[in-house]
Amino acid sequence: MIGYLLKRHVAFFTLHFSRCIESLKRFILQRLALLIPTLFGIVIIVFLMIHLIPGDPAQVMLGERASPESVAALRAEMGLDRPLYIQIGRYFKGLIRGDLGRSIKTHEEVWVELKRRFPATVELATTSMLFAALVGISAGILSATRRGSLLDYTGMMAALVGISMPIFWLGLVVILLFSALLGIFPISGRISSSTLIEGWTGLYLIDSLLAGDGGAFRDALWHLCLPALALGTIPMAVIARMTRSSLLEVLGEDYIRTAWAKGLSEKRVILWHAMRNAMIPTVTIIALEFGYLLGGAIITETIFAWPGVGRWLLLAVQARDFRAIQGGVLLIATTFVIINLITDILYAYIDPRIRYR
């Protein structure tokens, strides 16, 4: 009898687990199917926005004193004299082949430029988000569990100040304080000129660790501290406020009071029962802020002379390099869409009810 009941329970849990896996697979496939029209729309919008901006790239390349005949010849060579639908058709053909064109300013392939600079942006954005998430979630939990205390008021006041500070002002302040006055961190750049890091990822922290070069790792990390601090301060404040708000809401639920009544420890109630249900809004904020960091690090990269995509895009806009702008914006938008996809999958993992909606 016991063996029969055990087999029934095992069969039930096996069936339930397989149904959950199938439901999660359908959920992921549905989100993947939405990527194609989304990316198609992004390409159309970016292409039209770039070509509707006033200014002639051919005129910019040749200079103001170039003759109209020279400008017209260059426009014909670049295909800018063709109708817009023909230009966008040629652009799509290039995208299918993985060709983003050549930069008008440097005459180098846009994909090569992005491949060289995107790891720097990813490393800066990832480090900033790790700093923001760790400090922000911790501050939010402490404020929620100590509601009304001096710690709560201090943490939320610091979060309010962090949200209010512009990045360009904060970047200049930390440079003045920690570099110019105290001399602790380097002012700009990604690594010292005397340090050489070789690797295939382009992420200096990872490449130096794989190579076992502790000196290069410390040098890269030391250059990364100030930009990451400046870029991660606003997301940290937003995450702290959101974590506190969502956790306070969950702590008032009946099942939390039941957990307290069972005599469970504060650590188990907060981290296991409350935080899992309070994390969905926080995960949303983290995903959105991470996408914004990848696309909005232009100011930080410019202040700290960080050789990333943001600073490169700013120079491309100033030079009216429309091919570089198209490639850079398309890469950032695609990354943002993929981050949202990963966020949706995390939703389904955190709250299984989402899979059935």
MARDREN-931155 format. One record per residue: residue in one letter; x, y, z of N, C-alpha, C in turn. Coordinates in steps of 0.05 Angstrom, whole numbers, padded with zeros to 5 digits, always signed. Example, Ala and Ser with C-alpha at 12.3 -4.5 7.8 and 13.67 -1.06 7.14 Angstrom:
<pts>
a+00264-00114+00156+00246-00090+00156+00264-00066+00156
s+00257-00045+00142+00273-00021+00143+00258+00001+00157
</pts>
This chain:
<pts>
m+00016-00024+00000+00000+00000+00000+00017+00025+00000
i+00038+00025+00017+00056+00049+00018+00070+00052-00008
g+00079+00030-00020+00093+00031-00046+00075+00042-00068
y+00049+00035-00067+00030+00044-00087+00026+00074-00084
l+00022+00084-00059+00018+00113-00055+00043+00129-00062
l+00066+00117-00057+00091+00131-00064+00093+00134-00095
k+00086+00113-00109+00087+00114-00139+00067+00135-00149
r+00043+00136-00137+00023+00156-00145+00033+00184-00141
h+00046+00189-00118+00057+00216-00113+00079+00223-00132
v+00097+00204-00137+00119+00209-00156+00108+00215-00183
a+00088+00199-00192+00076+00204-00219+00063+00231-00220
f+00049+00239-00198+00036+00265-00198+00056+00288-00200
f+00077+00287-00184+00096+00309-00185+00112+00309-00211
t+00117+00286-00223+00130+00285-00249+00113+00297-00270
l+00087+00291-00270+00069+00303-00290+00067+00333-00286
h+00064+00342-00261+00063+00371-00255+00088+00385-00264
f+00111+00373-00259+00136+00386-00267+00139+00388-00297
s+00131+00367-00311+00133+00367-00341+00114+00388-00352
r+00090+00391-00340+00072+00412-00350+00083+00439-00345
c+00096+00444-00323+00108+00470-00317+00130+00476-00337
i+00146+00455-00344+00168+00459-00363+00156+00466-00391
e+00135+00452-00399+00123+00457-00425+00110+00485-00425
s+00098+00493-00403+00087+00520-00402+00108+00541-00404
l+00131+00537-00391+00153+00556-00392+00165+00557-00420
k+00166+00534-00434+00176+00534-00461+00158+00550-00479
r+00132+00546-00477+00113+00562-00493+00116+00592-00488
f+00119+00598-00462+00122+00626-00454+00147+00639-00467
i+00169+00624-00467+00194+00635-00479+00192+00637-00509
l+00179+00617-00522+00176+00618-00551+00158+00641-00559
q+00137+00647-00544+00120+00670-00550+00136+00696-00549
r+00152+00699-00528+00168+00723-00526+00189+00725-00548
l+00201+00703-00556+00220+00703-00578+00207+00710-00604
a+00182+00702-00609+00168+00708-00633+00162+00738-00635
l+00160+00752-00613+00156+00781-00613+00181+00796-00620
l+00204+00784-00618+00229+00798-00624+00231+00807-00653
i+00222+00790-00671+00225+00796-00700+00211+00821-00708
p+00184+00824-00703+00171+00849-00711+00182+00873-00695
t+00190+00869-00670+00201+00891-00655+00227+00902-00667
l+00245+00884-00673+00270+00892-00685+00266+00904-00713
f+00247+00893-00728+00241+00904-00754+00231+00933-00752
g+00213+00938-00732+00204+00966-00728+00226+00984-00719
i+00244+00974-00702+00267+00990-00693+00284+00999-00716
v+00290+00980-00735+00307+00987-00758+00293+01008-00775
i+00267+01006-00780+00253+01026-00796+00254+01053-00783
i+00248+01054-00757+00247+01080-00743+00274+01093-00742
v+00295+01078-00736+00322+01089-00734+00330+01099-00762
f+00325+01084-00783+00333+01092-00810+00319+01118-00818
l+00293+01120-00813+00278+01144-00820+00287+01168-00804
m+00291+01164-00778+00299+01187-00761+00326+01198-00770
i+00345+01180-00776+00372+01189-00784+00370+01204-00811
h+00354+01195-00829+00353+01207-00856+00335+01232-00857
l+00319+01236-00836+00303+01261-00835+00317+01283-00820
i+00340+01277-00808+00355+01298-00794+00367+01317-00814
p+00365+01344-00810+00376+01363-00829+00407+01359-00832
g+00417+01364-00856+00445+01362-00861+00451+01341-00882
d+00473+01346-00896+00481+01328-00918+00507+01314-00910
p+00508+01288-00907+00533+01275-00900+00555+01279-00921
a+00547+01280-00946+00568+01285-00967+00580+01312-00964
q+00564+01332-00957+00574+01359-00953+00592+01360-00929
v+00585+01345-00908+00602+01344-00884+00629+01332-00890
m+00629+01311-00905+00654+01297-00912+00672+01314-00928
l+00661+01328-00948+00678+01344-00967+00684+01372-00956
g+00668+01382-00937+00673+01409-00927+00655+01429-00940
e+00654+01452-00927+00636+01473-00937+00644+01485-00964
r+00670+01483-00970+00679+01496-00995+00678+01477-01019
a+00668+01453-01016+00666+01434-01038+00646+01444-01058
s+00652+01438-01083+00635+01446-01105+00610+01429-01106
p+00588+01439-01117+00563+01423-01118+00566+01398-01134
e+00584+01399-01155+00588+01374-01171+00602+01352-01155
s+00621+01360-01138+00634+01340-01121+00615+01328-01100
v+00598+01345-01089+00579+01336-01070+00559+01317-01083
a+00550+01324-01107+00531+01307-01121+00543+01280-01128
a+00569+01280-01136+00583+01255-01143+00585+01237-01119
l+00592+01249-01096+00595+01233-01072+00568+01222-01063
r+00547+01238-01065+00520+01229-01058+00512+01205-01075
a+00519+01206-01101+00513+01184-01119+00529+01159-01112
e+00555+01163-01104+00572+01141-01097+00562+01127-01071
m+00551+01143-01052+00541+01132-01027+00512+01123-01029
g+00499+01128-01052+00472+01119-01055+00451+01137-01042
l+00460+01162-01035+00441+01180-01021+00422+01194-01041
d+00428+01192-01067+00410+01204-01087+00387+01185-01094
r+00387+01161-01084+00366+01142-01090+00341+01148-01073
p+00318+01139-01081+00294+01142-01064+00297+01128-01037
l+00282+01137-01018+00286+01128-00991+00280+01098-00988
y+00259+01089-01003+00252+01060-01001+00274+01042-01012
i+00289+01052-01033+00311+01037-01044+00334+01036-01024
q+00339+01058-01011+00361+01059-00991+00355+01041-00968
i+00330+01041-00958+00324+01023-00935+00324+00994-00944
g+00317+00988-00969+00319+00961-00979+00348+00951-00980
r+00366+00968-00989+00394+00961-00989+00405+00958-00961
y+00395+00974-00943+00404+00972-00915+00395+00945-00903
f+00371+00936-00909+00361+00910-00899+00377+00887-00911
k+00384+00890-00937+00401+00869-00949+00428+00867-00935
g+00439+00890-00928+00464+00890-00914+00462+00878-00886
l+00439+00884-00872+00435+00872-00846+00433+00842-00846
i+00420+00832-00867+00417+00803-00870+00444+00790-00872
r+00463+00803-00886+00490+00793-00889+00508+00800-00866
g+00497+00815-00846+00513+00823-00824+00531+00847-00830
d+00524+00863-00851+00539+00886-00859+00525+00911-00850
l+00537+00927-00833+00526+00952-00823+00537+00976-00839
g+00553+00971-00859+00565+00992-00874+00591+01002-00863
r+00602+01023-00875+00627+01034-00866+00623+01062-00855
s+00638+01069-00834+00636+01095-00822+00645+01116-00842
i+00629+01137-00844+00636+01159-00863+00661+01174-00853
k+00665+01175-00827+00687+01190-00816+00713+01175-00816
t+00713+01149-00807+00737+01134-00805+00741+01114-00828
h+00720+01110-00844+00722+01091-00867+00726+01062-00858
e+00721+01057-00833+00723+01030-00823+00695+01018-00820
e+00694+00991-00822+00668+00978-00819+00655+00984-00792
v+00629+00991-00792+00616+00998-00768+00616+00975-00748
w+00612+00950-00758+00612+00927-00741+00639+00924-00726
v+00660+00930-00740+00687+00927-00727+00689+00948-00705
e+00680+00973-00710+00681+00994-00690+00664+00986-00665
l+00640+00976-00670+00622+00968-00648+00634+00945-00633
k+00646+00926-00646+00658+00903-00633+00681+00911-00615
r+00695+00932-00623+00717+00941-00607+00708+00958-00583
r+00686+00972-00585+00678+00991-00564+00655+00980-00546
f+00639+00962-00556+00616+00953-00541+00625+00938-00515
p+00646+00922-00514+00654+00910-00489+00660+00931-00467
a+00671+00954-00474+00676+00974-00454+00651+00985-00442
t+00630+00989-00459+00604+00998-00449+00591+00977-00432
v+00592+00952-00440+00580+00930-00425+00593+00927-00398
e+00620+00929-00397+00634+00927-00372+00627+00949-00353
l+00625+00974-00363+00618+00996-00346+00589+00994-00337
a+00570+00987-00355+00542+00985-00347+00537+00962-00328
t+00550+00939-00332+00547+00916-00315+00557+00922-00287
t+00581+00934-00285+00592+00940-00259+00575+00961-00244
s+00565+00981-00259+00548+01001-00247+00522+00988-00237
m+00511+00970-00252+00486+00958-00244+00490+00939-00220
l+00512+00924-00220+00518+00907-00196+00520+00924-00171
f+00535+00946-00173+00537+00965-00150+00510+00975-00142
a+00494+00984-00162+00468+00995-00156+00449+00974-00144
a+00449+00950-00155+00431+00929-00145+00438+00920-00117
l+00464+00915-00112+00472+00906-00086+00466+00926-00064
v+00475+00951-00069+00470+00972-00049+00441+00980-00047
g+00427+00982-00070+00400+00990-00070+00381+00970-00057
i+00384+00944-00064+00367+00924-00051+00372+00922-00021
s+00398+00923-00014+00404+00922+00015+00393+00945+00030
a+00395+00969+00018+00384+00993+00031+00354+00992+00033
g+00341+00982+00012+00312+00979+00012+00302+00960+00033
i+00316+00937+00036+00308+00917+00056+00312+00929+00084
l+00334+00942+00089+00339+00953+00116+00318+00975+00122
s+00311+00992+00103+00291+01012+00107+00264+01001+00112
a+00257+00980+00097+00230+00968+00101+00227+00953+00127
t+00248+00939+00135+00247+00924+00161+00251+00942+00185
r+00261+00966+00181+00264+00985+00203+00248+01010+00197
r+00224+01006+00189+00207+01029+00181+00203+01049+00203
g+00206+01074+00196+00202+01096+00216+00226+01101+00233
s+00247+01086+00230+00271+01091+00246+00290+01111+00233
l+00311+01118+00247+00330+01137+00236+00344+01125+00212
l+00349+01099+00212+00361+01085+00189+00343+01087+00165
d+00317+01085+00168+00298+01087+00146+00298+01115+00134
y+00296+01135+00151+00296+01163+00142+00323+01170+00128
t+00345+01161+00140+00371+01167+00128+00374+01154+00101
g+00366+01128+00098+00369+01114+00073+00351+01126+00051
m+00327+01133+00058+00309+01145+00037+00317+01174+00030
m+00328+01188+00049+00339+01215+00043+00363+01213+00024
a+00380+01193+00029+00403+01189+00011+00393+01181-00016
a+00372+01164-00018+00362+01156-00043+00350+01180-00058
l+00336+01197-00044+00325+01221-00057+00347+01239-00068
v+00368+01242-00053+00391+01258-00062+00404+01245-00087
g+00406+01218-00086+00418+01204-00109+00402+01207-00134
i+00375+01207-00132+00358+01211-00156+00360+01239-00166
s+00364+01258-00149+00364+01286-00157+00390+01296-00169
m+00412+01282-00166+00437+01292-00175+00441+01285-00205
p+00447+01305-00222+00453+01299-00250+00479+01284-00252
i+00481+01267-00272+00505+01250-00276+00529+01267-00282
f+00526+01288-00299+00549+01304-00306+00561+01319-00282
w+00543+01328-00264+00552+01342-00240+00566+01322-00221
l+00554+01299-00217+00565+01279-00199+00592+01269-00209
g+00594+01265-00236+00619+01256-00247+00642+01276-00242
l+00636+01302-00246+00656+01322-00242+00664+01324-00212
v+00644+01320-00194+00649+01322-00165+00668+01299-00157
v+00662+01274-00166+00678+01252-00157+00706+01253-00169
i+00709+01265-00193+00735+01269-00205+00751+01289-00188
l+00738+01311-00181+00751+01332-00165+00759+01321-00138
l+00742+01305-00125+00747+01296-00098+00767+01274-00097
f+00761+01252-00112+00777+01228-00109+00802+01227-00128
s+00802+01243-00148+00825+01243-00166+00843+01268-00163
a+00831+01291-00165+00847+01316-00164+00857+01322-00135
l+00839+01319-00115+00847+01326-00088+00860+01304-00073
l+00847+01280-00073+00858+01258-00057+00878+01240-00073
g+00875+01241-00100+00893+01225-00117+00890+01195-00114
i+00866+01185-00107+00862+01157-00102+00857+01142-00129
f+00840+01153-00145+00833+01140-00170+00843+01157-00194
p+00847+01143-00217+00855+01158-00241+00832+01175-00252
i+00839+01196-00266+00818+01215-00275+00802+01204-00298
s+00815+01192-00317+00800+01183-00341+00813+01159-00353
g+00801+01149-00374+00812+01125-00388+00802+01099-00377
r+00808+01078-00391+00799+01051-00383+00822+01035-00370
i+00846+01042-00376+00869+01028-00365+00894+01045-00369
s+00914+01040-00354+00939+01056-00356+00953+01049-00382
s+00968+01068-00393+00982+01064-00418+01004+01043-00416
s+01014+01038-00392+01036+01019-00388+01025+00990-00384
t+00999+00987-00381+00987+00961-00377+00976+00949-00403
l+00982+00924-00408+00973+00911-00432+00956+00887-00424
i+00932+00886-00435+00914+00864-00430+00906+00852-00456
e+00910+00826-00459+00902+00812-00484+00881+00791-00476
g+00861+00789-00493+00839+00770-00488+00819+00772-00511
w+00801+00752-00511+00781+00751-00533+00754+00763-00526
t+00749+00769-00500+00723+00780-00492+00722+00810-00495
g+00744+00824-00493+00744+00853-00493+00737+00865-00466
l+00730+00848-00447+00724+00857-00419+00749+00854-00403
y+00760+00877-00396+00787+00877-00384+00788+00862-00357
l+00767+00864-00341+00767+00850-00315+00767+00819-00319
i+00751+00810-00338+00750+00781-00343+00776+00772-00357
d+00785+00786-00376+00809+00778-00391+00834+00778-00373
s+00836+00797-00355+00859+00797-00336+00857+00774-00316
l+00833+00767-00308+00830+00744-00290+00837+00718-00304
l+00828+00715-00329+00834+00691-00344+00864+00688-00349
a+00877+00711-00353+00906+00711-00357+00921+00708-00331
g+00908+00710-00308+00922+00708-00283+00939+00733-00277
d+00932+00756-00288+00948+00780-00284+00934+00797-00263
g+00942+00795-00238+00930+00810-00217+00934+00840-00219
g+00958+00848-00228+00964+00876-00231+00946+00889-00252
a+00941+00876-00275+00924+00887-00295+00895+00888-00285
f+00886+00868-00270+00859+00868-00259+00855+00892-00240
r+00874+00897-00222+00872+00919-00204+00872+00946-00219
d+00889+00947-00239+00890+00972-00255+00863+00977-00269
a+00852+00957-00282+00826+00960-00296+00804+00966-00276
l+00804+00953-00253+00783+00958-00232+00786+00986-00221
w+00810+00996-00217+00815+01022-00206+00805+01044-00226
h+00808+01039-00252+00798+01058-00272+00767+01057-00274
l+00756+01034-00266+00727+01030-00269+00711+01041-00245
c+00724+01046-00222+00709+01053-00198+00694+01079-00201
l+00707+01100-00209+00693+01126-00210+00671+01127-00231
p+00676+01118-00255+00653+01118-00275+00630+01101-00265
a+00635+01078-00253+00614+01061-00244+00598+01074-00221
l+00613+01088-00203+00600+01102-00181+00581+01124-00192
a+00592+01140-00211+00576+01162-00222+00551+01151-00238
l+00555+01130-00253+00534+01119-00270+00513+01103-00254
g+00522+01091-00232+00504+01074-00217+00489+01087-00194
t+00495+01112-00189+00482+01125-00166+00452+01129-00169
i+00443+01138-00192+00415+01142-00197+00400+01116-00197
p+00409+01095-00212+00395+01069-00210+00395+01058-00182
m+00416+01062-00166+00417+01052-00139+00394+01065-00122
a+00391+01091-00126+00369+01104-00111+00342+01095-00119
v+00338+01091-00145+00311+01082-00154+00306+01053-00144
i+00326+01036-00145+00322+01008-00136+00316+01008-00106
a+00330+01024-00090+00326+01025-00061+00297+01033-00055
r+00287+01053-00068+00260+01063-00062+00239+01042-00071
m+00244+01029-00094+00225+01009-00104+00225+00985-00086
t+00249+00976-00077+00250+00952-00060+00236+00958-00033
r+00240+00981-00022+00227+00988+00003+00196+00988+00000
s+00187+01001-00022+00158+01003-00026+00145+00975-00030
s+00156+00959-00047+00145+00933-00053+00147+00914-00029
l+00169+00916-00014+00172+00898+00009+00153+00906+00032
l+00148+00932+00036+00128+00940+00056+00100+00931+00049
e+00094+00931+00023+00068+00921+00015+00065+00891+00020
v+00086+00876+00014+00085+00847+00019+00084+00840+00048
l+00099+00855+00065+00100+00849+00093+00073+00852+00107
g+00054+00866+00094+00028+00869+00106+00008+00847+00098
e+00017+00827+00082+00000+00805+00073-00005+00785+00095
d-00027+00770+00092-00034+00750+00113-00014+00728+00115
y-00003+00718+00093+00015+00696+00094+00041+00703+00109
i+00048+00729+00108+00072+00738+00124+00066+00737+00153
r+00042+00746+00161+00035+00744+00189+00034+00715+00198
t+00025+00697+00180+00024+00669+00187+00053+00658+00191
a+00071+00667+00175+00099+00658+00178+00111+00668+00204
w+00104+00693+00212+00113+00703+00238+00101+00686+00260
a+00075+00680+00257+00061+00665+00278+00073+00637+00282
k+00084+00626+00260+00097+00599+00262+00123+00600+00278
g+00133+00623+00283+00158+00626+00298+00183+00625+00280
l+00179+00630+00254+00202+00630+00236+00220+00654+00242
s+00246+00651+00236+00265+00673+00241+00260+00696+00222
e+00269+00719+00230+00266+00743+00213+00280+00740+00186
k+00303+00728+00187+00318+00724+00162+00303+00707+00142
r+00290+00685+00152+00275+00667+00135+00250+00680+00125
v+00236+00695+00142+00211+00708+00133+00217+00730+00112
i+00237+00746+00117+00243+00768+00098+00255+00758+00072
l+00276+00742+00074+00290+00734+00049+00276+00712+00034
w+00263+00694+00047+00251+00671+00033+00222+00676+00025
h+00206+00686+00044+00177+00689+00039+00170+00716+00027
a+00181+00737+00039+00173+00764+00030+00188+00773+00004
m+00214+00770+00004+00229+00781-00019+00223+00768-00045
r+00216+00742-00045+00210+00729-00071+00186+00742-00084
n+00166+00749-00068+00142+00762-00080+00146+00792-00084
a+00165+00804-00070+00170+00832-00073+00190+00838-00095
m+00202+00818-00107+00224+00822-00125+00215+00829-00154
i+00190+00823-00161+00181+00828-00188+00183+00857-00196
p+00173+00876-00180+00177+00905-00187+00206+00912-00187
t+00222+00901-00169+00251+00907-00168+00265+00896-00192
v+00258+00872-00201+00270+00861-00225+00263+00878-00249
t+00239+00888-00250+00231+00906-00272+00248+00931-00273
i+00252+00943-00250+00268+00968-00248+00297+00962-00256
i+00308+00939-00246+00336+00933-00253+00339+00929-00283
a+00321+00914-00295+00323+00910-00324+00321+00936-00340
l+00302+00953-00333+00299+00978-00347+00323+00996-00343
e+00332+00998-00318+00355+01014-00313+00381+01004-00327
f+00383+00978-00328+00407+00967-00342+00406+00973-00372
g+00382+00972-00384+00380+00980-00412+00386+01010-00415
y+00377+01026-00396+00383+01055-00398+00413+01060-00395
l+00426+01044-00377+00455+01048-00374+00470+01041-00399
l+00462+01020-00413+00475+01013-00438+00472+01034-00459
g+00448+01046-00460+00443+01067-00480+00448+01095-00472
g+00448+01100-00446+00450+01127-00436+00476+01134-00422
a+00497+01118-00427+00523+01123-00415+00540+01144-00430
i+00527+01159-00447+00542+01178-00464+00555+01199-00447
i+00541+01211-00428+00552+01232-00412+00575+01221-00395
t+00571+01199-00382+00592+01187-00365+00616+01180-00381
e+00613+01168-00404+00636+01160-00421+00650+01185-00431
t+00636+01206-00436+00649+01231-00445+00665+01244-00423
i+00653+01245-00399+00667+01258-00377+00693+01243-00369
f+00691+01217-00369+00714+01200-00360+00731+01190-00384
a+00726+01200-00408+00740+01192-00432+00740+01161-00434
w+00717+01149-00430+00714+01120-00430+00710+01112-00459
p+00726+01094-00470+00724+01087-00499+00701+01068-00505
g+00676+01076-00500+00653+01059-00504+00636+01068-00528
v+00613+01055-00531+00595+01061-00553+00583+01089-00550
g+00576+01097-00525+00564+01122-00520+00580+01146-00530
r+00606+01146-00522+00624+01168-00531+00628+01167-00561
w+00630+01143-00572+00633+01139-00601+00608+01150-00616
l+00584+01145-00605+00560+01155-00618+00559+01185-00617
l+00567+01197-00595+00568+01226-00593+00586+01238-00615
l+00609+01227-00619+00627+01236-00640+00615+01232-00668
a+00600+01210-00671+00587+01204-00697+00565+01224-00703
v+00550+01232-00682+00529+01252-00686+00541+01279-00694
q+00563+01287-00680+00576+01312-00687+00588+01312-00715
a+00596+01289-00725+00607+01287-00752+00586+01280-00773
r+00560+01278-00765+00538+01270-00783+00544+01244-00797
d+00556+01225-00782+00563+01199-00792+00538+01181-00789
f+00520+01181-00808+00494+01168-00805+00497+01138-00804
r+00517+01126-00818+00520+01097-00817+00528+01088-00789
a+00547+01103-00777+00555+01096-00750+00532+01100-00730
i+00516+01121-00733+00494+01126-00716+00473+01103-00718
q+00467+01095-00743+00448+01073-00747+00457+01047-00734
g+00483+01040-00738+00493+01016-00726+00493+01017-00696
g+00502+01039-00684+00503+01041-00655+00476+01041-00642
v+00457+01056-00653+00430+01057-00642+00417+01030-00645
l+00421+01017-00667+00409+00990-00672+00420+00970-00652
l+00446+00971-00646+00458+00952-00627+00447+00957-00599
i+00445+00982-00591+00434+00989-00564+00405+00981-00562
a+00389+00986-00583+00361+00979-00582+00357+00949-00581
t+00373+00935-00596+00371+00905-00596+00379+00894-00569
t+00399+00905-00557+00407+00897-00530+00385+00902-00510
f+00372+00925-00512+00350+00932-00494+00327+00912-00497
v+00320+00905-00522+00299+00885-00526+00306+00858-00514
i+00331+00850-00518+00339+00824-00507+00338+00824-00476
i+00346+00847-00464+00344+00849-00435+00315+00847-00426
n+00297+00859-00440+00268+00856-00433+00259+00827-00435
l+00269+00813-00456+00262+00785-00459+00272+00769-00435
i+00297+00773-00427+00308+00759-00403+00291+00766-00378
t+00282+00791-00376+00266+00799-00353+00240+00784-00353
d+00227+00781-00376+00202+00766-00377+00206+00737-00368
i+00228+00725-00376+00234+00698-00368+00239+00696-00338
l+00252+00717-00327+00256+00717-00298+00229+00720-00283
y+00211+00736-00295+00184+00738-00283+00172+00710-00280
a+00173+00695-00302+00161+00668-00302+00175+00650-00282
y+00200+00654-00277+00214+00637-00257+00207+00646-00229
i+00205+00672-00224+00199+00682-00197+00170+00676-00190
d+00152+00681-00209+00123+00678-00204+00112+00659-00226
p+00109+00633-00220+00100+00614-00240+00072+00620-00252
r+00056+00636-00238+00030+00642-00248+00031+00658-00274
i+00053+00672-00279+00056+00689-00303+00056+00671-00328
r+00065+00646-00326+00068+00629-00349+00040+00622-00361
y+00020+00624-00345-00007+00615-00354-00024+00639-00363
r-00013+00663-00363-00028+00686-00371-00028+00689-00401
</pts>
